[in-house]
Amino acid sequence: MERTTRRAALALSAALALAAPLVVAGSAHAASTDRTTPAADVPDTVSAMVADAARQAQREVATNRTLARGAQAPAGAALDAALDDLVADGAIAVTARVEKGARTWSGAAGTREREGRAKARSYDRFRVASNTKPMIATLVMQEVEKGTWTLDTPVEEVLPGVMPAGVTIEQLLSHRSGAPTATDWILMSRAADPSSFTSVFSVMGQEVTDADHIEALQSAPWVGEPGAKYSYSNAGYVVLGMMLEEVTGRSVEHLLERRVFAPARMWQSAYPDDPGVRGPFLHESAYTGPAEAGWYDLDHWDPSLFAAAGAVTSTTEDLADFTEALVTGRLVDAETTADMLEPRTVGQADAPEYGLGVYRVPDPCVPGGWLYGHDGASFGTISINLTSPDGARQVSVGITGRDLVYPALTDEPLYDPSELLVGMMQATC
């Protein structure tokens, strides 16, 4: 029983770390009375899955050059079938989009709510979680272009006392600050039983203030020295949001609306700070396995927990519009874009090739080339968004019904989006 409880706690803590692209560290405080005991790293499957799908698509394209010549792009019927298969396997809803120049395929399957009848549509909104991070990074780089600060500007210079001396903006953007992810710490510290999904989910509706984020950042154990290595941190991006508000005098919501959403023509995107959803929306639900209640519906949770690390809601079309605008110079200069895309972490085990708010995976269509973007994994939603460096080819996906117990407690995921991703990437060739 003790071992089962311990594994459940680790699974829960890893799930709560919000789209750490490959690894979540320092999570055992979920089952520790002093919340300081380090745990074994628990790999996150989302970005690893994206990279694996890209490599698989690359191999298949290499052995079937008709794909590379675009003879089957976009393969709408096959992609429609892959959407249906995902829902049949256990996803609640999926919406996906492929853009190749002037050609577009989009589709959806499943229902907007777990027990609802309204069908999911390709234009439905969903929580994009850590796909918020490239948008925050864009705002930060806009400030760098204006001369407000440089990438070497210390956090201490803008927000005294929030982080140790020496932590820089570039380290926060590239997840090389050594800061804990901290959002999981907040939930665990509030829950009566941090090893129980039911207990943790019960406090998700509570508001999280800037002071709460700072307290968690300063209480949770740091995972490394600044600049030493890649270690994913939601707290780092929450602090970047605070820094933006400090120097501009505007809220992150205002900055995103005026300086990202509008110029990128993201008309269905928002930065909510209150629980609840309205209109055509894919509602979040989490699968926790038979050991607990199975499924939990999560409309009650408060996005202030993630703030600048992952509160944005959007659509697959808007996500594609964002990455296209980013790489084609509508949001930042070409030189700045190149700086954002250049990875700061290469060759580190269990870490993506991560730049400034963006990571890269192999481009199946261009030998030696790359696709750039991000993924996100909120409590009940997975999102993926990738672009070619010229913005001509886009892949964007939103899936609701997140499996929170794989791989920590089960050997098989509830569903596997790989087939869909491979087909979508091939369809851009």
C-alpha positions as CSV (number, residue, x, y, z in Angstrom):
1,M,0.0,0.0,0.0
2,E,2.8,2.4,0.9
3,R,4.5,1.8,-2.5
4,T,1.2,2.3,-4.4
5,T,0.6,5.6,-2.6
6,R,4.1,6.7,-3.3
7,R,3.8,5.9,-7.0
8,A,0.4,7.7,-7.1
9,A,2.0,10.8,-5.5
10,L,4.8,10.8,-8.1
11,A,2.4,10.3,-10.9
12,L,0.2,13.1,-9.7
13,S,3.2,15.5,-9.1
14,A,4.5,14.8,-12.6
15,A,1.1,15.4,-14.1
16,L,0.7,18.7,-12.3
17,A,4.0,20.1,-13.7
18,L,2.2,21.4,-16.8
19,A,4.0,20.3,-20.0
20,A,7.6,20.0,-18.8
21,P,8.8,19.0,-22.3
22,L,10.8,16.0,-21.3
23,V,11.4,15.8,-17.6
24,V,10.0,17.0,-14.3
25,A,12.4,17.2,-11.4
26,G,12.1,17.7,-7.7
27,S,8.6,16.4,-7.4
28,A,8.6,14.2,-4.4
29,H,7.6,16.9,-2.0
30,A,4.0,15.8,-3.0
31,A,4.5,12.9,-0.5
32,S,6.9,14.5,1.9
33,T,6.0,16.3,5.1
34,D,8.8,18.9,4.7
35,R,8.4,19.1,0.9
36,T,12.1,19.1,0.4
37,T,13.0,15.5,-0.4
38,P,14.2,15.1,-4.0
39,A,12.6,12.5,-6.2
40,A,13.6,10.5,-9.2
41,D,12.9,12.4,-12.4
42,V,9.6,11.4,-14.0
43,P,9.7,11.8,-17.8
44,D,6.9,13.7,-19.5
45,T,5.6,12.1,-22.7
46,V,4.4,15.1,-24.7
47,S,7.4,16.6,-26.3
48,A,9.2,13.3,-26.4
49,M,6.2,12.0,-28.4
50,V,6.4,15.0,-30.8
51,A,10.0,14.4,-31.4
52,D,9.5,10.7,-32.0
53,A,6.6,11.3,-34.4
54,A,8.8,13.8,-36.3
55,R,11.6,11.2,-36.7
56,Q,9.1,8.5,-37.7
57,A,7.6,10.8,-40.3
58,Q,11.1,11.6,-41.5
59,R,11.9,7.9,-42.0
60,E,8.6,7.2,-43.8
61,V,9.0,10.2,-46.1
62,A,12.6,9.1,-46.9
63,T,11.3,5.7,-48.1
64,N,8.4,7.1,-50.0
65,R,9.5,10.1,-52.0
66,T,6.0,10.7,-53.4
67,L,5.2,12.2,-50.0
68,A,8.2,14.5,-50.2
69,R,6.9,15.7,-53.6
70,G,3.5,16.5,-52.0
71,A,1.5,14.0,-54.1
72,Q,-0.6,13.1,-51.0
73,A,-0.6,16.4,-49.1
74,P,-2.8,17.0,-47.3
75,A,-4.2,13.4,-47.0
76,G,-7.6,14.4,-45.6
77,A,-9.3,11.1,-45.5
78,A,-6.4,9.4,-43.6
79,L,-6.2,12.3,-41.1
80,D,-10.0,12.2,-40.5
81,A,-9.7,8.5,-39.7
82,A,-6.8,9.2,-37.3
83,L,-9.0,11.7,-35.5
84,D,-11.8,9.2,-35.1
85,D,-9.3,6.5,-33.9
86,L,-8.0,8.8,-31.2
87,V,-11.5,9.3,-29.8
88,A,-12.3,5.6,-30.1
89,D,-9.2,4.9,-28.0
90,G,-10.2,7.2,-25.2
91,A,-9.7,10.9,-26.1
92,I,-12.7,13.1,-25.5
93,A,-12.2,15.4,-28.3
94,V,-9.5,16.3,-30.9
95,T,-9.2,19.2,-33.3
96,A,-6.4,19.5,-35.7
97,R,-5.1,21.6,-38.6
98,V,-2.5,21.3,-41.4
99,E,-1.5,24.2,-43.6
100,K,0.8,23.9,-46.6
101,G,1.0,27.2,-48.5
102,A,-2.5,28.0,-49.7
103,R,-3.8,24.5,-48.9
104,T,-5.5,23.7,-45.6
105,W,-7.0,20.7,-44.0
106,S,-8.8,20.9,-40.7
107,G,-10.9,18.4,-38.8
108,A,-12.4,17.4,-35.4
109,A,-13.8,14.4,-33.7
110,G,-15.4,13.6,-30.3
111,T,-17.6,15.8,-28.1
112,R,-17.0,19.2,-26.5
113,E,-17.8,17.8,-23.0
114,R,-17.1,14.3,-21.7
115,E,-20.8,13.5,-21.1
116,G,-22.2,16.0,-23.6
117,R,-23.6,15.5,-27.1
118,A,-22.4,18.7,-28.8
119,K,-19.8,17.6,-31.4
120,A,-16.3,19.0,-31.3
121,R,-15.6,21.4,-34.2
122,S,-12.4,22.4,-35.9
123,Y,-12.9,26.0,-34.7
124,D,-13.4,25.2,-31.0
125,R,-11.2,26.8,-28.4
126,F,-9.2,24.9,-25.8
127,R,-6.6,25.6,-23.2
128,V,-3.2,25.6,-24.9
129,A,-1.2,25.4,-21.6
130,S,2.6,25.8,-22.3
131,N,2.0,27.0,-25.9
132,T,1.5,30.2,-24.0
133,K,5.3,30.3,-23.4
134,P,6.3,31.2,-27.0
135,M,3.9,34.1,-26.8
136,I,5.4,35.4,-23.5
137,A,8.8,35.0,-25.0
138,T,7.7,37.1,-28.0
139,L,6.7,39.9,-25.6
140,V,10.0,39.7,-23.8
141,M,12.0,39.8,-27.1
142,Q,9.9,42.9,-28.1
143,E,11.2,44.6,-25.0
144,V,14.8,43.5,-25.9
145,E,14.3,45.0,-29.3
146,K,13.2,48.3,-27.7
147,G,16.2,48.4,-25.5
148,T,14.2,48.0,-22.2
149,W,16.6,45.2,-21.2
150,T,19.0,42.7,-22.7
151,L,19.0,38.9,-22.5
152,D,21.7,39.3,-19.9
153,T,19.6,41.6,-17.7
154,P,19.4,40.0,-14.2
155,V,15.9,39.4,-12.8
156,E,17.1,41.1,-9.6
157,E,17.5,44.3,-11.5
158,V,13.8,44.4,-12.4
159,L,12.2,42.5,-9.5
160,P,14.5,42.7,-6.5
161,G,14.4,39.8,-4.1
162,V,12.3,37.5,-6.2
163,M,15.1,35.3,-7.5
164,P,18.8,34.7,-6.6
165,A,21.3,37.2,-7.9
166,G,22.7,36.2,-11.3
167,V,19.6,34.7,-12.8
168,T,19.1,36.3,-16.2
169,I,16.2,36.8,-18.7
170,E,17.9,34.5,-21.2
171,Q,18.1,31.7,-18.5
172,L,14.4,32.1,-17.8
173,L,13.4,32.0,-21.5
174,S,15.5,28.9,-22.2
175,H,14.7,27.0,-18.9
176,R,18.3,27.2,-17.8
177,S,17.8,29.2,-14.5
178,G,17.7,26.1,-12.2
179,A,14.3,27.4,-10.8
180,P,11.7,24.8,-9.8
181,T,8.5,24.5,-11.9
182,A,6.6,25.6,-8.6
183,T,3.0,25.3,-9.9
184,D,2.8,21.7,-8.7
185,W,4.2,22.9,-5.3
186,I,1.4,25.4,-4.9
187,L,-1.3,22.7,-5.4
188,M,0.4,20.2,-3.2
189,S,0.9,22.6,-0.4
190,R,-2.8,23.5,-0.5
191,A,-4.2,20.0,-0.7
192,A,-5.1,18.1,2.5
193,D,-3.7,14.9,1.0
194,P,-1.1,15.7,-1.7
195,S,-1.1,12.0,-2.9
196,S,-4.8,12.1,-3.8
197,F,-6.1,13.3,-7.1
198,T,-9.4,14.1,-5.5
199,S,-7.8,16.2,-2.8
200,V,-5.5,18.1,-5.2
201,F,-8.3,18.7,-7.8
202,S,-10.5,20.1,-5.0
203,V,-8.2,23.1,-4.5
204,M,-7.7,23.9,-8.2
205,G,-10.4,26.5,-8.1
206,Q,-8.5,28.7,-5.7
207,E,-7.0,31.9,-6.9
208,V,-3.2,32.1,-7.1
209,T,-1.7,35.6,-6.7
210,D,1.8,36.9,-7.6
211,A,2.7,36.7,-4.0
212,D,1.7,33.0,-3.9
213,H,3.8,32.3,-7.0
214,I,6.8,34.0,-5.4
215,E,6.4,32.2,-2.1
216,A,6.3,28.8,-4.0
217,L,9.3,29.8,-6.0
218,Q,11.3,30.6,-2.9
219,S,10.1,27.6,-0.9
220,A,10.4,24.7,-3.4
221,P,13.9,23.3,-3.8
222,W,15.8,24.6,-6.8
223,V,17.0,21.9,-9.2
224,G,20.4,23.4,-10.3
225,E,22.7,26.4,-10.5
226,P,21.7,29.2,-12.9
227,G,23.0,28.4,-16.4
228,A,24.2,24.9,-15.5
229,K,21.6,22.9,-17.5
230,Y,18.2,22.7,-19.0
231,S,15.4,22.2,-16.4
232,Y,11.8,23.1,-17.3
233,S,10.2,25.8,-15.1
234,N,6.8,27.2,-15.1
235,A,7.9,29.6,-12.4
236,G,10.4,31.2,-14.7
237,Y,7.7,32.2,-17.1
238,V,5.4,33.4,-14.4
239,V,8.3,35.7,-13.3
240,L,8.8,36.9,-16.9
241,G,5.1,37.9,-16.9
242,M,5.6,39.9,-13.7
243,M,8.7,41.5,-15.2
244,L,6.7,42.5,-18.3
245,E,4.0,44.1,-16.1
246,E,6.6,45.9,-14.0
247,V,8.4,47.6,-17.0
248,T,5.3,48.3,-19.1
249,G,2.7,49.2,-16.5
250,R,0.3,47.0,-18.4
251,S,-1.2,43.6,-17.6
252,V,0.0,40.4,-19.4
253,E,-3.5,40.1,-20.8
254,H,-3.4,43.6,-22.3
255,L,0.1,43.0,-23.8
256,L,-0.9,39.7,-25.4
257,E,-4.1,41.2,-26.9
258,R,-2.3,44.3,-28.3
259,R,1.1,43.0,-29.2
260,V,0.6,39.3,-30.1
261,F,-3.1,38.4,-30.7
262,A,-4.0,41.4,-32.8
263,P,-0.9,41.5,-35.1
264,A,-1.0,37.8,-35.6
265,R,-4.8,37.9,-36.3
266,M,-5.6,35.5,-33.4
267,W,-9.2,36.6,-33.1
268,Q,-10.3,33.6,-31.0
269,S,-7.5,33.7,-28.4
270,A,-7.7,35.0,-24.8
271,Y,-5.8,35.1,-21.5
272,P,-8.4,34.3,-18.9
273,D,-7.7,34.7,-15.2
274,D,-11.0,33.3,-13.8
275,P,-12.5,29.8,-13.8
276,G,-15.1,28.7,-16.3
277,V,-15.5,28.8,-20.1
278,R,-18.0,30.2,-22.5
279,G,-19.0,29.5,-26.1
280,P,-17.6,26.8,-28.4
281,F,-15.0,25.3,-26.1
282,L,-13.4,21.9,-25.6
283,H,-13.9,21.2,-21.9
284,E,-11.1,19.7,-19.8
285,S,-11.3,16.3,-18.2
286,A,-8.5,14.2,-16.6
287,Y,-8.2,10.5,-16.5
288,T,-6.8,9.2,-13.2
289,G,-7.2,5.4,-13.7
290,P,-9.4,2.9,-11.8
291,A,-7.6,3.4,-8.5
292,E,-9.4,6.7,-8.0
293,A,-12.5,8.1,-9.6
294,G,-11.5,7.4,-13.2
295,W,-12.5,10.7,-14.8
296,Y,-12.5,14.2,-13.4
297,D,-14.1,17.2,-15.1
298,L,-12.1,20.3,-14.5
299,D,-14.0,23.4,-15.5
300,H,-13.6,24.7,-12.0
301,W,-9.9,25.2,-12.0
302,D,-8.4,28.7,-11.9
303,P,-6.0,29.6,-14.7
304,S,-4.2,32.1,-12.4
305,L,-2.3,29.0,-11.2
306,F,-0.4,29.0,-14.6
307,A,-0.6,32.7,-15.4
308,A,2.1,33.6,-17.9
309,A,3.3,30.0,-18.0
310,G,0.2,28.6,-19.5
311,A,-3.2,30.4,-19.2
312,V,-3.9,31.2,-22.9
313,T,-6.9,29.7,-24.6
314,S,-6.9,29.5,-28.4
315,T,-7.8,27.4,-31.5
316,T,-5.7,25.4,-33.9
317,E,-6.1,28.1,-36.5
318,D,-5.0,30.8,-34.1
319,L,-2.0,28.8,-33.0
320,A,-0.9,28.3,-36.6
321,D,-1.4,32.1,-37.2
322,F,0.8,32.8,-34.2
323,T,3.8,30.7,-35.4
324,E,3.5,32.0,-38.9
325,A,3.5,35.6,-37.7
326,L,6.4,34.9,-35.4
327,V,8.7,33.4,-38.1
328,T,7.7,35.8,-40.8
329,G,8.6,39.0,-39.0
330,R,5.1,40.3,-38.0
331,L,5.9,40.1,-34.3
332,V,9.6,40.6,-34.0
333,D,12.5,41.3,-36.4
334,A,14.1,38.5,-38.4
335,E,17.3,38.7,-36.4
336,T,15.3,38.3,-33.2
337,T,13.3,35.4,-34.5
338,A,16.6,33.6,-35.5
339,D,17.8,34.2,-31.9
340,M,14.6,32.7,-30.5
341,L,14.9,29.6,-32.7
342,E,18.6,28.9,-31.9
343,P,18.7,26.2,-29.3
344,R,20.5,26.9,-26.1
345,T,20.3,23.2,-25.1
346,V,21.7,20.6,-27.5
347,G,22.8,17.1,-26.6
348,Q,21.6,17.1,-23.0
349,A,20.0,13.8,-22.1
350,D,16.2,14.0,-21.6
351,A,16.0,17.6,-22.8
352,P,14.6,19.1,-26.0
353,E,16.6,21.3,-28.3
354,Y,15.2,24.4,-26.7
355,G,15.8,28.0,-27.7
356,L,14.0,31.1,-26.2
357,G,10.4,29.9,-25.7
358,V,10.6,27.5,-28.7
359,Y,12.0,24.1,-29.3
360,R,12.8,22.2,-32.5
361,V,12.2,18.7,-34.0
362,P,13.4,17.2,-37.3
363,D,11.5,18.4,-40.4
364,P,10.4,15.2,-42.3
365,C,10.1,17.2,-45.5
366,V,13.6,18.8,-45.5
367,P,16.7,16.7,-44.9
368,G,18.6,18.3,-42.1
369,G,15.9,20.9,-41.5
370,W,13.7,21.6,-38.5
371,L,10.2,22.4,-37.4
372,Y,9.8,24.9,-34.6
373,G,7.2,25.3,-31.9
374,H,6.0,24.0,-28.6
375,D,3.6,21.8,-26.8
376,G,1.3,22.2,-23.8
377,A,-0.3,19.8,-21.3
378,S,-2.8,21.3,-18.9
379,F,-4.6,19.0,-16.5
380,G,-7.1,17.9,-19.1
381,T,-5.8,19.1,-22.5
382,I,-2.8,18.5,-24.7
383,S,-1.8,21.0,-27.5
384,I,0.9,20.9,-30.1
385,N,1.9,23.6,-32.5
386,L,4.8,23.4,-35.1
387,T,5.9,25.5,-38.1
388,S,8.5,25.4,-40.8
389,P,11.1,28.2,-40.5
390,D,9.5,30.1,-43.4
391,G,6.0,29.9,-42.0
392,A,4.7,28.1,-45.1
393,R,3.8,24.8,-43.3
394,Q,1.9,24.5,-40.1
395,V,0.7,21.6,-37.8
396,S,-1.5,22.4,-34.8
397,V,-3.5,20.0,-32.5
398,G,-5.7,20.2,-29.5
399,I,-6.8,17.1,-27.6
400,T,-9.0,16.9,-24.5
401,G,-9.1,14.0,-22.0
402,R,-5.6,13.8,-20.6
403,D,-4.2,10.6,-19.2
404,L,-2.5,11.6,-15.9
405,V,-1.4,8.1,-14.8
406,Y,0.8,7.2,-17.8
407,P,3.7,6.4,-17.6
408,A,4.1,6.5,-13.9
409,L,1.3,4.0,-13.0
410,T,0.5,2.3,-16.3
411,D,2.5,0.8,-19.1
412,E,0.1,1.8,-21.9
413,P,-1.4,5.3,-22.5
414,L,-5.1,5.7,-22.8
415,Y,-4.5,6.9,-26.4
416,D,-1.5,7.7,-28.6
417,P,-1.6,10.7,-30.9
418,S,1.5,9.6,-32.7
419,E,-0.2,8.2,-35.8
420,L,-2.1,11.5,-36.2
421,L,1.0,13.6,-35.8
422,V,3.0,11.5,-38.2
423,G,0.3,11.8,-40.8
424,M,-0.1,15.6,-40.3
425,M,3.7,16.2,-40.6
426,Q,3.8,14.1,-43.8
427,A,0.9,16.0,-45.2
428,T,3.0,19.2,-45.1
429,C,5.6,17.7,-47.5
